[in-house]
């Protein structure tokens, strides 16, 4: 491997985001629980991209899929996922949800942690 290839790899690795099952689950649930925000985001990034971003999460939850996914998010993806995560954190806290409100194998605490990580790591770069 030459220096150029090594440098290229490290730049890509630096921008790579990792979502585990609970992250995909929490974000996918957030799309369903916050339809008014989803509609607003469609106006920003377009209907097709919102559908794609939600489908990525849904498809990762299918049985026998990998326990995690790694990708380099676009700025639009960062905007959508971070905004959805922020709103879902607010909604869960406001509605005082607990584990009985979930229909998945995760806990509310796992969802809250996952959503907090999305907010922290997916904030769009502002120049």
Residue pairs with C-beta under 8 A, 6 or more apart in sequence:
12 72
15 72
15 73
16 70
16 71
16 72
17 70
17 71
17 72
17 73
17 121
17 122
18 68
18 69
18 70
19 27
19 57
19 60
19 68
19 69
19 70
19 71
20 67
20 68
20 114
21 60
21 61
21 67
21 68
21 106
22 106
22 110
22 111
22 113
22 114
23 114
23 115
23 117
23 118
24 57
24 60
24 61
24 69
25 57
25 61
25 104
25 106
25 111
25 114
26 85
26 88
26 106
26 110
26 111
26 112
26 114
26 115
26 118
27 57
27 81
27 84
27 85
27 88
27 114
27 115
27 118
28 54
28 57
28 58
28 61
29 88
29 102
29 104
29 111
30 84
30 85
30 87
30 88
30 91
30 115
31 38
31 54
31 57
31 84
33 88
33 91
34 84
34 87
34 88
34 91
37 83
37 84
37 87
38 50
38 54
38 84
41 50
41 79
41 80
41 83
41 84
42 50
44 76
44 79
45 76
45 79
45 80
49 76
49 80
50 80
53 77
53 80
53 81
56 69
59 65
60 66
60 69
73 81
73 122
75 124
75 125
77 122
78 122
78 123
78 124
78 125
79 124
81 118
81 122
82 118
82 119
82 122
82 123
82 124
85 115
85 116
85 118
85 119
85 122
86 119
88 111
88 115
89 112
89 115
89 116
89 119
92 108
92 111
92 112
92 115
95 101
97 108
98 108
99 107
99 108
101 108
102 108
102 111
